[in-house]
Amino acid sequence: MIQPVESPALPSPPVALEHLFALHGIPDRPASLHAGLPPAQCVQAALLEDSIGSLLVLFPQDSLLDLKRLTELTGRPLRAASAATLERYLTRYQLGALPATPFSASVPCLYQAGLTGQARLWLPAGQPDLLLEVTGEELASLLEKASAGHFATPVSAIRPNLDRPEDDREQISEAVRHFTTRRIRQRLEETLEIPPLPQTANRIIKLRVDPNATVDDITDVVETDPALAAQVISWAASPYYAAPGKIRSVEDAIIRVLGFDLVINLALGLALGKTLGLPKDEPQQATPYWHQAIYTAAVVDGLRRAMPREQRPEAGLAYLGGLLHNFGYLVLAHVFPPHFELFCRHREVNPHLHHSVIEQHLLGITREQIGGWLMNFWGMPDELCTALRFQHDPAYAGEHAVYANLIGLAVRLLAQQGIGSDPASPIPEALYARLGIDPAEAAAALAKVLDAELALRNLAGQMQPPRVR
């Protein structure tokens, strides 16, 4: 196991934390945040609040903070502190990040029972990526005025379905039955109340599989949807493509800048995206949906180009998979509105966990399951269904695996830059090897996208449909 790196070059903990440690006779043992640290011995801190006030909560990183159990324990409807509350707390004690130590009697502390039973632990030390090593006894001393309770669920007890798509239909149906107040007798498709595939999307799908389709055909389809036509033209006129001269029409955008393949898949992604509006409630600090979609599609395209030519998948489908990779997020918000709000609150207090763990714990299904199922229900290409369903299984090697693997690699690369909905995680060498991509070339593809971040953000901003009320 990789050990924490101890170094005199590490920054000093904040003065308030040094004073607290000195008061309890605990020596400073700084260490850098490192992926190899055992999660059970790394303390996760969350600042929560309600109408009564704030509460600092500590629990191990190998667990999920369950807000329902916390409410039952405290009798308080706690949720993640607002950005303003957190900023006031950090400013008051001159901190750069939330530490896992209580500072004030006005902000009581609650910790997961058993936490102090570890031989040693690593605490967030009030500066980004800085930890302090303590023994269990030393942490107990720091928490002498805090309360212990059982409110965290071990991640090992939560098992998202990563590799059994044959079970998706039943699990989705079970989740709907569980969260619906009336007895369900209709077919699953009726129960989910998903809007039918838009007419524009239907026409585009027919063009995708028509070997005789022309630029005139896709131009006719796009121009029948004024909003879609405007977006295609603005896309082509973006600084991201640096097209010479002014883009005057959809046909001009296709012929001079974007090309048939990109436009047909971009148009399909936009048409599907408009089917389900963005949820009104989203987790704090979340990367906006369309920003994440555009970044991922752009990185997928760059990674595909870095692959050996004989291994490259179809460019349009790969790009479309990147654009729609998080579509299940919109479906969850549409199908489970009140429980999606519960997901948002848990996402805020469990930033250390992958979203699939939280969704499985709360709903019994993940966005990947429901997104992949819906693509199949709508008759989308098998490659796209597979891409959405298996994107977070880096070991997936089944049919059409290249699409899922490309998205998975793109998402992990972006997460390392703080873009997306999940914490950064290691990228298996086997994933690079299966795609035939050198890590340095993958980093170069990512850098190219990040260099064009402003242009991509502008494009993403043009794609925002109305939010769900």
C-alpha positions in Angstrom: 0.0 0.0 0.0 1.3 3.5 -0.9 2.1 5.4 2.3 1.6 9.2 2.8 4.4 11.4 1.8 6.0 13.2 4.7 8.0 16.2 3.7 9.4 19.4 5.4 8.3 21.2 2.2 4.7 20.7 3.0 2.8 23.9 4.0 2.2 24.5 7.7 -1.3 23.9 9.1 -3.3 27.1 9.9 -2.4 28.8 13.1 -5.7 28.0 14.8 -5.2 24.3 14.2 -1.6 24.5 15.5 -2.8 26.1 18.6 -5.5 23.5 19.1 -3.0 20.7 18.7 -0.6 22.3 21.1 -3.4 22.8 23.6 -3.9 19.0 23.6 -0.2 18.2 23.5 -0.4 16.6 20.0 2.6 17.0 17.8 2.2 18.1 14.2 2.7 15.2 11.8 1.9 16.7 8.3 1.3 14.5 5.3 0.2 15.2 1.8 -3.2 13.9 0.4 -2.4 10.7 -1.4 -4.6 8.2 -3.3 -3.0 5.2 -1.5 -4.2 6.1 2.0 -6.6 3.6 3.5 -10.1 5.2 3.3 -11.2 3.7 6.6 -8.5 5.7 8.4 -9.0 9.0 6.5 -11.5 11.3 8.2 -14.1 13.1 6.0 -15.5 16.4 7.3 -18.8 18.0 6.4 -20.3 21.3 7.7 -24.0 21.1 7.9 -26.7 23.5 8.9 -30.4 24.1 9.5 -32.5 26.8 11.1 -30.9 26.1 14.5 -27.3 26.5 13.3 -24.3 24.7 12.1 -22.9 21.2 12.9 -19.5 19.8 12.0 -19.8 16.1 11.2 -16.8 13.7 10.9 -16.9 10.2 9.5 -14.5 7.8 7.7 -14.0 8.1 3.9 -15.0 4.5 3.3 -18.6 5.4 4.4 -21.5 7.4 3.2 -23.0 10.1 5.4 -26.7 9.1 5.5 -28.8 12.3 6.1 -31.9 10.3 7.0 -30.1 8.5 9.8 -28.6 11.8 10.9 -32.0 13.4 11.1 -33.3 10.5 13.1 -30.3 10.8 15.4 -30.4 14.6 15.9 -34.0 15.4 15.2 -32.8 18.1 12.9 -33.3 18.4 9.1 -29.6 19.1 8.4 -28.2 19.7 4.9 -24.8 20.9 3.5 -24.0 24.4 4.6 -24.3 27.0 2.0 -21.3 28.5 0.3 -21.7 31.7 2.4 -21.9 29.8 5.7 -18.8 27.8 4.8 -16.9 30.9 3.8 -17.7 32.6 7.1 -16.5 29.6 9.0 -13.2 29.4 7.1 -12.6 33.1 7.3 -13.3 33.2 11.0 -10.5 30.8 11.7 -8.3 31.8 8.7 -8.6 28.3 7.1 -8.0 27.4 3.4 -10.3 24.3 3.6 -12.6 22.6 6.1 -10.6 20.7 8.8 -11.7 17.6 10.6 -11.4 19.3 14.0 -13.9 21.3 16.1 -12.9 24.9 16.8 -15.9 26.5 18.5 -18.6 25.7 21.0 -21.0 27.6 18.8 -20.5 24.9 16.1 -20.9 21.6 17.8 -19.3 18.4 16.4 -20.7 14.9 15.9 -18.6 12.0 14.8 -19.2 8.4 13.7 -18.9 6.0 16.6 -15.8 3.8 16.3 -13.8 6.5 14.5 -11.4 7.0 17.4 -10.8 3.2 17.7 -8.4 3.3 14.8 -4.7 3.0 15.6 -3.9 6.0 13.4 -5.9 8.4 11.2 -5.3 11.2 8.8 -7.3 14.4 9.3 -7.9 17.2 6.7 -5.7 20.0 8.1 -7.4 23.2 7.0 -5.3 23.6 3.8 -6.1 22.0 0.5 -4.4 18.5 0.1 -2.8 18.8 3.6 -3.4 16.1 6.2 -2.3 15.6 9.8 -1.6 12.1 11.2 -3.0 11.4 14.6 -3.5 8.4 16.8 -7.0 7.3 17.8 -6.3 8.5 21.3 -5.2 11.9 20.1 -8.4 12.2 18.0 -10.4 11.3 21.1 -8.7 14.1 23.0 -9.6 16.6 20.2 -13.2 15.3 20.3 -13.6 15.4 24.0 -16.5 17.8 23.8 -18.0 16.2 20.7 -20.8 13.6 20.5 -20.6 10.2 18.9 -23.4 8.5 16.9 -24.2 6.0 14.2 -25.1 7.8 11.0 -22.7 6.6 8.3 -23.2 3.5 6.0 -20.1 1.6 4.9 -19.6 1.8 1.1 -18.8 -1.9 1.2 -22.5 -2.5 2.0 -23.6 -0.6 -1.1 -23.2 -2.5 -4.4 -24.2 -0.7 -7.6 -25.0 -3.0 -10.5 -22.0 -2.4 -12.9 -22.1 -5.5 -15.0 -25.6 -7.2 -15.0 -27.7 -5.2 -17.6 -30.1 -8.1 -17.7 -31.2 -7.1 -14.2 -31.7 -3.4 -15.1 -35.4 -3.6 -16.0 -36.4 -5.3 -12.8 -34.3 -3.1 -10.6 -35.7 0.1 -12.3 -39.2 -1.3 -11.8 -38.5 -2.1 -8.2 -37.2 1.4 -7.6 -40.3 2.9 -9.1 -42.5 0.7 -7.0 -40.6 1.6 -3.9 -40.9 5.3 -4.4 -44.4 5.5 -5.7 -47.4 5.9 -3.3 -49.9 3.9 -5.4 -49.7 0.2 -6.5 -48.2 0.0 -9.9 -49.9 -2.3 -12.4 -48.9 -0.8 -15.8 -46.0 -1.8 -17.9 -42.6 -0.3 -16.9 -42.6 2.0 -19.9 -46.0 3.5 -18.8 -44.8 3.7 -15.2 -41.7 5.7 -16.0 -43.8 8.3 -17.9 -40.9 9.1 -20.1 -41.7 11.4 -23.0 -41.7 9.7 -26.4 -38.7 10.2 -28.6 -38.9 13.7 -30.2 -40.0 13.8 -33.9 -36.7 15.6 -34.8 -34.7 12.9 -33.1 -36.6 10.2 -34.9 -35.9 11.8 -38.3 -32.2 12.2 -37.4 -31.9 8.5 -36.4 -33.3 7.5 -39.8 -30.7 9.7 -41.5 -27.9 8.2 -39.4 -28.6 4.7 -40.8 -29.4 5.8 -44.3 -26.2 5.4 -46.5 -27.7 7.7 -49.1 -28.4 10.6 -46.7 -26.9 13.9 -47.9 -26.1 17.3 -46.5 -29.4 18.6 -47.9 -31.3 15.9 -45.9 -29.8 16.9 -42.5 -30.1 20.6 -43.4 -33.8 20.1 -44.0 -34.2 18.4 -40.6 -32.3 20.9 -38.6 -33.9 23.9 -40.3 -37.4 22.7 -39.2 -36.4 23.3 -35.6 -35.4 27.0 -35.4 -33.8 26.6 -32.0 -31.7 23.7 -33.2 -30.7 25.5 -36.4 -29.6 28.5 -34.3 -27.5 26.3 -32.1 -25.8 24.6 -35.0 -24.9 27.9 -36.6 -23.6 29.4 -33.4 -21.6 26.2 -32.8 -19.9 26.5 -36.2 -19.2 30.2 -35.6 -17.6 29.5 -32.2 -13.9 30.5 -31.7 -13.4 26.8 -30.9 -13.5 26.1 -34.7 -12.1 29.4 -35.8 -13.9 29.2 -39.1 -13.0 31.9 -41.7 -15.7 34.3 -42.6 -19.3 34.5 -41.3 -21.5 31.4 -41.0 -24.7 32.4 -42.8 -26.8 29.2 -42.8 -27.1 25.6 -41.5 -25.8 24.3 -44.8 -22.8 26.7 -44.6 -22.1 25.4 -41.1 -22.1 21.8 -42.2 -20.1 22.2 -45.4 -17.5 24.7 -44.3 -17.0 23.9 -40.7 -18.6 21.0 -38.9 -19.2 18.3 -41.4 -22.1 15.9 -41.9 -21.1 13.4 -39.2 -20.6 15.9 -36.4 -23.8 17.8 -37.2 -26.0 14.8 -37.3 -24.8 13.5 -33.9 -24.7 17.0 -32.4 -28.3 17.6 -33.6 -29.4 14.2 -32.2 -27.7 14.9 -28.8 -29.4 18.3 -28.6 -32.8 16.9 -29.6 -32.6 14.3 -26.9 -31.3 16.8 -24.3 -34.3 19.0 -24.9 -36.7 16.1 -24.2 -36.0 16.4 -20.4 -35.3 19.8 -18.9 -32.5 20.4 -16.4 -33.6 19.8 -12.8 -34.3 23.0 -10.8 -32.5 21.5 -7.8 -28.9 20.4 -8.3 -26.0 19.7 -5.9 -23.9 22.7 -4.8 -20.7 23.1 -6.7 -21.8 20.7 -9.5 -20.4 21.1 -12.9 -23.3 22.3 -15.1 -24.9 19.5 -17.1 -24.1 20.8 -20.6 -20.6 21.9 -19.6 -19.8 18.4 -18.5 -21.4 17.0 -21.6 -19.5 19.2 -24.0 -16.1 18.7 -22.2 -16.6 14.9 -22.2 -17.6 14.8 -25.9 -14.5 16.9 -26.8 -12.2 14.8 -24.8 -13.7 11.5 -26.2 -13.1 12.9 -29.7 -9.5 13.7 -28.9 -8.8 10.3 -27.3 -10.3 8.6 -30.3 -7.9 10.4 -32.6 -5.0 9.2 -30.3 -6.0 5.6 -30.8 -4.3 3.4 -33.5 -6.2 4.0 -36.7 -7.3 0.3 -37.0 -8.9 0.4 -33.5 -10.8 3.7 -33.7 -14.6 3.4 -33.4 -17.1 5.4 -35.4 -16.3 9.1 -34.7 -20.0 10.2 -34.6 -21.1 7.6 -32.2 -18.2 8.1 -29.9 -18.8 11.9 -29.8 -22.6 11.3 -29.3 -21.8 8.9 -26.4 -19.7 11.6 -24.8 -22.4 14.2 -25.3 -25.1 12.0 -23.7 -22.9 10.1 -21.2 -24.7 11.7 -18.2 -28.2 11.6 -19.7 -29.4 9.2 -16.9 -29.0 12.2 -14.5 -31.8 14.0 -16.3 -33.9 10.8 -16.3 -33.5 10.3 -12.5 -34.6 13.9 -11.9 -37.6 13.3 -14.2 -38.7 10.0 -12.7 -38.0 10.5 -9.0 -38.4 14.3 -8.4 -38.6 14.4 -4.6 -36.0 11.7 -4.2 -33.7 13.4 -6.6 -33.7 16.3 -4.2 -32.6 13.8 -1.5 -29.8 12.6 -3.8 -28.7 16.3 -4.2 -28.4 16.7 -0.5 -26.4 13.5 -0.1 -24.2 14.4 -3.0 -23.2 17.6 -1.2 -22.2 15.9 2.0 -20.5 13.0 0.4 -18.2 14.6 -2.2 -15.7 11.8 -1.6 -18.0 9.1 -3.1 -18.9 8.2 -6.7 -22.4 9.2 -7.5 -23.4 5.5 -8.2 -22.8 4.6 -4.6 -25.2 7.4 -3.4 -27.8 6.5 -6.0 -27.7 2.8 -5.2 -28.1 3.6 -1.5 -31.0 5.9 -2.0 -32.8 4.6 -5.0 -31.6 1.0 -5.7 -30.5 1.9 -9.2 -27.9 4.2 -10.9 -28.2 6.8 -13.6 -26.1 4.5 -15.9 -28.7 1.7 -15.6 -31.7 3.9 -16.3 -29.8 5.9 -19.0 -28.7 2.8 -20.9 -32.2 1.3 -20.5 -33.9 4.4 -21.9 -31.5 4.5 -24.9 -32.4 0.9 -25.7 -36.2 1.7 -25.2 -35.9 4.5 -27.7 -34.2 2.3 -30.2 -30.9 4.0 -30.2 -27.8 2.2 -31.5 -26.4 -0.6 -29.4 -23.1 1.1 -29.2 -24.7 4.1 -27.5 -26.6 1.9 -25.0 -23.4 0.1 -24.1 -21.5 3.3 -23.8 -23.8 4.8 -21.2 -24.4 1.5 -19.3 -20.8 0.4 -18.8 -18.9 3.7 -18.8 -17.9 3.4 -15.2 -16.6 -0.2 -15.4 -13.0 0.3 -16.5 -12.6 -3.5 -16.8 -15.6 -3.9 -19.3 -14.4 -5.7 -22.4 -17.7 -6.9 -23.9 -19.2 -6.0 -27.3 -18.8 -2.3 -28.2 -16.5 -1.9 -25.1 -14.4 0.7 -26.9 -17.3 3.3 -26.6 -17.7 2.7 -22.9 -14.0 2.6 -22.3 -13.4 5.9 -24.1 -16.1 7.7 -22.1 -14.8 6.2 -18.9 -11.3 7.4 -19.6 -12.5 10.9 -20.6 -14.6 11.2 -17.4 -11.7 10.1 -15.2 -9.3 12.5 -16.9 -11.7 15.4 -16.4 -12.3 14.5 -12.8 -8.6 14.9 -12.2 -9.1 18.5 -13.2 -12.2 19.0 -10.9 -14.6 18.8 -13.9 -17.6 16.5 -13.5 -19.7 15.1 -10.7 -17.3 12.7 -9.0 -14.0 12.7 -7.1 -10.7 11.9 -9.0 -9.8 8.3 -9.1 -6.8 6.4 -10.5 -6.8 5.4 -14.1 -6.0 1.7 -14.6 -3.1 1.0 -17.0 -5.2 -1.7 -18.5 -7.7 0.9 -19.7 -5.1 2.8 -21.6 -3.7 -0.5 -23.0 -7.2 -1.7 -24.1 -7.7 1.5 -26.1 -4.1 1.5 -27.4 -3.6 5.1 -26.0 -0.4 6.3 -24.5 -1.0 8.2 -21.2 1.0 11.1 -22.6 -1.2 11.3 -25.7 -4.3 11.2 -23.5 -2.9 14.0 -21.4 -2.3 16.0 -24.6 -5.8 15.5 -25.8 -7.1 16.7 -22.4 -4.9 19.7 -22.5 -6.2 20.7 -25.9 -9.7 20.7 -24.5 -8.8 22.7 -21.4 -7.0 25.2 -23.5 -10.3 25.9 -25.3 -12.3 26.0 -22.0 -13.7 29.4 -22.5 -15.0 28.6 -26.0 -16.4 25.3 -24.9 -18.2 27.0 -21.9 -19.8 29.5 -24.3 -21.0 26.6 -26.5 -22.4 24.8 -23.5 -24.2 27.9 -22.4 -26.0 28.1 -25.7 -27.3 24.5 -25.2 -29.1 25.1 -21.8 -32.8 24.1 -22.1 -35.4 25.3 -19.6 -35.1 23.8 -16.1 -37.7 21.5 -14.7 -40.1 23.2 -12.3 
